[in-house]
Amino acid sequence: MATYKRLAVSFERGEGVWLWDQAGKRYLDALSGIAVCGLGHAHPAVRDAICEQAGRLLHTSNIYRIEAQERLGALITALAGMDRAFFANSGAEANEAAIKLARLHAHRRGIENPAILVAENSFHGRALATLSATGNRKVQAGYEPLVQGFVRVPFDDLEAVETAALNRQNIVAILIEPIQGEGGINVPAEDYLPRLRAICDREGWLLILDEIQTGIGRTGRMFAFQHSGAAPDVITLAKGLGNGVPIGACLARGAAADVFGPGSHGSTFGGNPLACRAARAVLETIEAQDLAAHAERLGAFLLGAFREALAGVDGVADIRGRGLMIGIELDRPCAVLVEQALNQGLLINVTAERVIRLLPPLVLQQTEAQELVRSLGVLIREFLGQS
């Protein structure tokens, strides 16, 4: 079905941060399959884990114990400071699990029509409930009636959250991205998550963090919430967790960890041996090579280098980000830059119409980062007529 407006290129192979098309042309991948391939392409640890597991066992069903799932669950909950994990196949499914968890938790507390607080410009997935939670009318249009039970407030606006708390007695949870990805790499104030945590504690709400794009080392910590120390009740993950193997996860702690019981949620393929073995290889490699700290250092370099390269350029509205999650906002729509960059051997993305989104692999090296700044800086200057 024609659900994608694809670019006229097909990639044949990859290695690290590089991809090659069918004609042998090389491209610097500054998108990572949209924050998926944190370890880059054809990483030996992931390759070996997949091959070994494929030769042993691919699927049994969640009606039996799955050792690979149990080992991954123990590792990821320890890294996140959580108690339990539910494994799915995608970020949308992870967020659906979190929404169901919040509603079930509320009903057991006697709240008949629970509502979840969400943010404008957010993105939580394309399943019907996650689409309804998303703060983007463009992706919702045509799919009405939407799922009810979401209260929307501006992102990074604590006063709006306090107002909602006063006026809506049926709010039971907040679902928020620590940094908005699809919304334009929007980084909130440093005290935003800690103060949301305090509000949730006061009101008895669950704090649910959608770390599907920010998690797994992307922002310079294994999870973005670890920059602030504001521990959530629920975390959702996907994208970088499997380095290309489809897997999602919903992690929970405390009372939230005990909401689901046998029969209350499930998945046919979620948490199968192959996906879990690949994900464990990803986490172990990130930990062993300290790639989250590497992402923090290199991200700081990229922010500084782009600000220097584009200093004084009319049309550059802002350069922001954290770790290897960077947005360069222009004062005009710039989607045309995606194809122009592709022609120059560079993979980027434009989101929120005016924000160049960069999500390079965590294994990006200094020389490759310098090449990214040089080539993209030239393209931006030419696009803005200041070459």
C-alpha positions as CSV (number, residue, x, y, z in Angstrom):
1,M,0.0,0.0,0.0
2,A,1.2,3.5,-0.7
3,T,1.7,4.5,2.9
4,Y,5.2,5.9,2.3
5,K,6.6,8.5,-0.1
6,R,9.9,6.7,-0.6
7,L,13.1,8.3,-1.8
8,A,14.6,6.8,-5.0
9,V,17.4,4.8,-3.4
10,S,17.7,1.2,-2.2
11,F,20.5,0.2,0.1
12,E,22.4,-3.1,-0.4
13,R,24.6,-3.2,2.6
14,G,25.9,-1.3,5.6
15,E,28.8,-1.2,8.0
16,G,29.0,1.1,11.1
17,V,27.6,4.5,10.2
18,W,27.9,3.9,6.4
19,L,25.4,2.5,3.9
20,W,26.0,1.6,0.2
21,D,23.3,1.6,-2.5
22,Q,22.9,-0.8,-5.3
23,A,25.2,1.2,-7.5
24,G,28.0,1.2,-4.9
25,K,27.6,4.8,-3.7
26,R,28.4,5.4,-0.1
27,Y,26.2,7.4,2.4
28,L,26.8,8.7,5.9
29,D,23.8,7.6,7.9
30,A,22.9,10.4,10.3
31,L,19.4,9.0,10.9
32,S,20.0,5.4,12.1
33,G,16.7,4.2,10.6
34,I,15.1,6.8,12.8
35,A,17.0,6.2,16.0
36,V,17.0,2.4,15.6
37,C,20.5,1.3,14.6
38,G,22.4,2.7,17.6
39,L,25.2,0.3,17.0
40,G,25.3,1.1,13.4
41,H,24.9,-1.4,10.6
42,A,26.1,-5.1,10.6
43,H,27.5,-4.8,14.1
44,P,29.3,-8.1,14.9
45,A,27.8,-8.5,18.4
46,V,24.2,-8.2,17.0
47,R,25.0,-10.3,14.0
48,D,26.5,-13.1,16.0
49,A,23.7,-13.1,18.5
50,I,21.0,-13.3,15.8
51,C,22.8,-16.1,13.9
52,E,23.4,-18.1,17.0
53,Q,19.8,-17.8,18.2
54,A,18.4,-18.4,14.8
55,G,20.3,-21.7,14.7
56,R,18.8,-22.8,18.0
57,L,15.2,-21.5,18.4
58,L,13.1,-18.7,17.0
59,H,9.7,-19.0,18.6
60,T,7.8,-21.0,21.1
61,S,4.9,-18.8,22.5
62,N,4.6,-16.9,25.8
63,I,2.6,-19.8,27.3
64,Y,6.0,-21.3,28.0
65,R,9.0,-19.8,29.8
66,I,11.5,-18.1,27.5
67,E,15.0,-18.0,28.9
68,A,16.2,-15.3,26.5
69,Q,13.2,-13.1,27.5
70,E,13.9,-13.7,31.2
71,R,17.6,-12.7,30.8
72,L,16.7,-9.6,28.9
73,G,14.0,-8.7,31.4
74,A,16.5,-9.0,34.3
75,L,19.1,-6.9,32.5
76,I,16.9,-4.1,31.3
77,T,14.9,-3.6,34.5
78,A,18.2,-3.5,36.4
79,L,19.5,-0.8,34.1
80,A,16.3,1.2,34.3
81,G,15.7,0.8,38.1
82,M,12.3,-0.9,37.3
83,D,10.7,-4.1,38.6
84,R,9.0,-5.8,35.6
85,A,8.9,-5.8,31.8
86,F,6.4,-6.6,29.2
87,F,7.8,-7.2,25.7
88,A,6.0,-6.3,22.5
89,N,7.0,-5.8,18.9
90,S,7.0,-2.1,18.4
91,G,6.9,1.3,20.2
92,A,3.2,1.7,19.4
93,E,2.5,-1.6,21.2
94,A,4.6,-0.6,24.1
95,N,2.6,2.6,24.5
96,E,-0.7,0.7,24.1
97,A,0.5,-1.5,27.0
98,A,1.2,1.5,29.1
99,I,-2.2,3.1,28.3
100,K,-3.9,-0.2,29.2
101,L,-1.9,-0.5,32.4
102,A,-2.8,3.1,33.5
103,R,-6.5,2.5,32.8
104,L,-6.6,-0.9,34.5
105,H,-4.8,0.6,37.5
106,A,-7.4,3.4,37.7
107,H,-10.4,1.1,37.4
108,R,-9.0,-1.0,40.3
109,R,-8.9,2.3,42.3
110,G,-12.6,2.9,41.5
111,I,-12.0,5.6,38.8
112,E,-14.6,4.8,36.1
113,N,-13.6,7.2,33.3
114,P,-9.8,7.6,33.7
115,A,-8.0,10.2,31.7
116,I,-4.3,10.5,30.8
117,L,-2.5,13.8,30.4
118,V,-0.5,14.1,27.2
119,A,1.3,16.9,25.4
120,E,0.8,19.0,22.3
121,N,3.3,18.1,19.4
122,S,3.8,14.7,20.9
123,F,4.0,11.4,19.0
124,H,3.2,8.1,20.6
125,G,2.4,5.8,17.6
126,R,-0.1,4.9,14.9
127,A,-2.3,2.4,16.7
128,L,-5.7,3.9,17.4
129,A,-5.1,4.6,21.1
130,T,-1.6,5.9,20.6
131,L,-2.7,7.9,17.6
132,S,-5.4,9.5,19.9
133,A,-2.7,10.3,22.5
134,T,-0.5,11.9,19.9
135,G,-0.5,15.7,19.7
136,N,-0.5,16.0,16.0
137,R,-3.7,16.6,14.0
138,K,-2.1,15.7,10.7
139,V,-1.6,12.1,11.7
140,Q,-5.0,11.9,13.3
141,A,-7.0,13.3,10.4
142,G,-9.4,10.8,8.8
143,Y,-9.3,8.3,11.7
144,E,-12.1,9.7,13.8
145,P,-13.7,8.9,16.1
146,L,-10.5,8.9,18.2
147,V,-10.2,7.1,21.5
148,Q,-11.4,9.2,24.4
149,G,-9.6,9.7,27.7
150,F,-6.7,12.0,26.9
151,V,-6.3,15.6,28.2
152,R,-3.8,17.6,26.2
153,V,-1.6,20.4,27.5
154,P,1.4,22.3,26.0
155,F,4.8,20.6,26.3
156,D,7.1,22.0,29.0
157,D,4.3,23.9,30.6
158,L,4.0,23.0,34.3
159,E,1.3,25.7,34.9
160,A,-0.9,23.9,32.4
161,V,-0.4,20.6,34.2
162,E,-1.4,22.3,37.5
163,T,-4.5,23.8,35.9
164,A,-5.5,20.4,34.5
165,A,-5.0,18.8,38.0
166,L,-7.4,21.4,39.5
167,N,-10.1,21.0,36.9
168,R,-10.0,17.3,36.0
169,Q,-10.5,14.9,38.9
170,N,-10.3,11.8,36.7
171,I,-6.7,12.2,35.5
172,V,-4.7,9.1,36.5
173,A,-1.4,9.4,34.6
174,I,0.9,11.6,32.6
175,L,2.3,10.2,29.3
176,I,5.2,12.3,28.1
177,E,8.4,12.2,26.0
178,P,11.5,13.4,27.9
179,I,12.5,15.1,24.7
180,Q,10.0,15.3,21.8
181,G,11.4,13.7,18.7
182,E,8.8,13.9,15.9
183,G,7.6,17.2,17.4
184,G,10.9,18.8,16.5
185,I,13.6,17.8,19.1
186,N,12.0,19.9,21.8
187,V,14.1,19.8,25.0
188,P,12.2,20.9,28.1
189,A,13.6,22.8,31.1
190,E,15.9,21.0,33.4
191,D,13.3,20.9,36.2
192,Y,10.4,19.7,34.0
193,L,10.6,16.0,34.7
194,P,11.4,16.4,38.5
195,R,8.4,18.7,38.9
196,L,6.2,16.4,36.9
197,R,7.3,13.6,39.3
198,A,6.4,15.8,42.2
199,I,2.9,16.5,40.8
200,C,2.3,12.8,40.1
201,D,3.3,11.9,43.7
202,R,1.0,14.6,45.1
203,E,-2.0,13.6,42.9
204,G,-1.5,9.9,42.9
205,W,-0.9,9.8,39.2
206,L,1.4,7.4,37.3
207,L,4.4,9.1,35.5
208,I,4.7,7.3,32.1
209,L,7.8,8.2,30.0
210,D,7.8,7.4,26.3
211,E,11.5,6.7,25.8
212,I,11.0,5.0,22.4
213,Q,13.2,7.6,20.7
214,T,15.2,8.9,23.6
215,G,16.1,5.6,25.2
216,I,18.9,3.1,24.8
217,G,21.8,5.6,25.0
218,R,20.6,8.1,22.6
219,T,20.7,11.2,24.8
220,G,23.9,10.4,26.7
221,R,22.4,8.1,29.3
222,M,20.9,4.7,28.9
223,F,17.5,6.4,29.5
224,A,16.9,10.1,29.1
225,F,15.1,10.4,32.5
226,Q,18.5,9.5,34.2
227,H,19.7,13.0,33.4
228,S,17.2,14.4,35.9
229,G,16.9,11.6,38.4
230,A,13.1,11.8,38.2
231,A,12.2,8.1,38.1
232,P,9.0,7.2,36.3
233,D,6.5,4.6,37.2
234,V,6.4,3.2,33.6
235,I,8.9,3.5,30.7
236,T,8.2,2.5,27.1
237,L,11.0,1.5,24.7
238,A,11.5,0.2,21.2
239,K,13.6,1.6,18.3
240,G,17.2,1.3,19.5
241,L,16.5,-1.7,21.7
242,G,16.9,-4.3,18.9
243,N,19.2,-2.4,16.5
244,G,16.8,-3.3,13.7
245,V,15.2,-6.4,15.1
246,P,11.6,-5.4,16.0
247,I,11.1,-5.3,19.7
248,G,9.3,-3.0,22.1
249,A,9.1,-3.0,25.9
250,C,6.9,-1.6,28.7
251,L,8.8,-1.4,32.0
252,A,7.1,-0.7,35.3
253,R,8.0,-0.4,39.0
254,G,6.1,-0.3,42.3
255,A,2.4,-0.6,42.2
256,A,2.4,-0.2,38.4
257,A,4.5,-3.4,38.1
258,D,1.7,-5.5,39.6
259,V,-1.2,-4.3,37.5
260,F,-1.1,-6.9,34.8
261,G,-1.9,-10.5,35.6
262,P,-2.4,-13.6,33.5
263,G,-4.8,-12.9,30.7
264,S,-4.9,-9.1,31.1
265,H,-2.4,-8.5,28.2
266,G,-0.4,-10.5,25.8
267,S,1.4,-10.8,22.5
268,T,2.0,-13.7,20.1
269,F,5.5,-12.6,18.9
270,G,6.5,-10.2,21.7
271,G,9.6,-11.2,23.6
272,N,10.4,-14.1,21.4
273,P,13.9,-15.7,21.7
274,L,15.4,-14.0,18.6
275,A,14.3,-10.5,19.4
276,C,15.3,-10.8,23.1
277,R,18.7,-12.3,22.3
278,A,19.4,-9.4,19.8
279,A,18.3,-6.8,22.4
280,R,20.5,-8.3,25.1
281,A,23.5,-8.0,22.7
282,V,22.6,-4.4,22.1
283,L,22.4,-3.5,25.8
284,E,25.6,-5.5,26.7
285,T,27.5,-3.8,23.9
286,I,26.4,-0.3,24.9
287,E,27.4,-1.0,28.5
288,A,30.7,-2.6,27.7
289,Q,31.8,0.1,25.4
290,D,30.3,3.0,27.4
291,L,28.5,4.2,24.3
292,A,26.0,6.4,26.2
293,A,28.9,8.5,27.6
294,H,30.4,8.5,24.1
295,A,27.1,9.8,22.7
296,E,27.0,12.6,25.3
297,R,30.6,13.7,24.4
298,L,30.1,13.5,20.7
299,G,26.7,15.2,20.9
300,A,28.2,18.1,22.8
301,F,30.8,18.4,20.0
302,L,28.2,18.3,17.3
303,L,26.1,21.0,18.9
304,G,29.1,23.2,19.3
305,A,30.4,22.6,15.8
306,F,27.0,23.3,14.2
307,R,26.6,26.4,16.2
308,E,30.0,27.6,15.1
309,A,29.5,26.6,11.4
310,L,26.1,28.2,11.2
311,A,26.8,31.3,13.4
312,G,25.3,34.4,11.9
313,V,23.5,32.6,9.1
314,D,20.1,34.2,8.6
315,G,17.4,31.6,8.6
316,V,18.8,29.3,11.3
317,A,16.4,29.7,14.2
318,D,17.8,27.3,16.7
319,I,20.2,24.4,17.2
320,R,19.3,22.2,20.1
321,G,19.4,18.6,21.4
322,R,21.0,16.3,23.9
323,G,23.5,13.5,23.1
324,L,23.1,12.2,19.6
325,M,19.6,13.6,19.2
326,I,20.0,17.0,17.5
327,G,17.6,19.4,15.8
328,I,18.5,22.3,13.6
329,E,15.5,24.5,13.2
330,L,15.2,26.9,10.2
331,D,12.8,29.7,9.8
332,R,11.1,28.1,6.8
333,P,9.9,24.6,5.7
334,C,13.0,22.6,4.5
335,A,11.8,19.1,3.6
336,V,13.6,19.5,0.3
337,L,16.9,19.2,2.2
338,V,16.3,15.5,2.7
339,E,16.7,14.7,-1.0
340,Q,19.4,17.2,-1.5
341,A,21.4,15.6,1.3
342,L,20.7,12.2,-0.1
343,N,22.2,13.3,-3.4
344,Q,25.3,14.4,-1.5
345,G,25.6,11.0,0.2
346,L,24.1,12.0,3.6
347,L,21.0,10.6,5.3
348,I,19.0,13.1,7.4
349,N,15.3,13.8,8.2
350,V,13.1,16.8,8.5
351,T,10.3,16.8,11.1
352,A,7.8,19.4,12.2
353,E,8.3,20.9,8.7
354,R,11.3,23.1,9.7
355,V,13.6,21.0,11.9
356,I,16.5,19.0,10.5
357,R,16.6,15.9,12.7
358,L,19.9,14.1,13.3
359,L,20.0,10.7,15.0
360,P,23.3,9.2,14.0
361,P,24.5,5.8,15.4
362,L,26.0,5.8,18.8
363,V,29.2,4.4,17.2
364,L,29.7,7.6,15.2
365,Q,33.4,8.7,15.5
366,Q,34.9,12.2,15.6
367,T,36.1,12.3,12.0
368,E,32.6,11.2,10.8
369,A,31.0,13.8,13.0
370,Q,33.2,16.4,11.4
371,E,32.2,15.3,8.0
372,L,28.6,15.5,9.0
373,V,29.0,19.1,10.2
374,R,30.9,20.1,7.0
375,S,28.6,18.5,4.5
376,L,25.3,19.5,6.2
377,G,26.6,23.0,6.9
378,V,27.2,23.6,3.3
379,L,23.8,22.3,2.3
380,I,22.0,24.5,4.9
381,R,23.9,27.6,3.8
382,E,23.1,26.9,0.1
383,F,19.4,26.3,0.9
384,L,19.3,29.6,2.8
385,G,21.1,31.4,0.0
386,Q,24.2,32.2,2.0
387,S,26.8,29.9,0.5
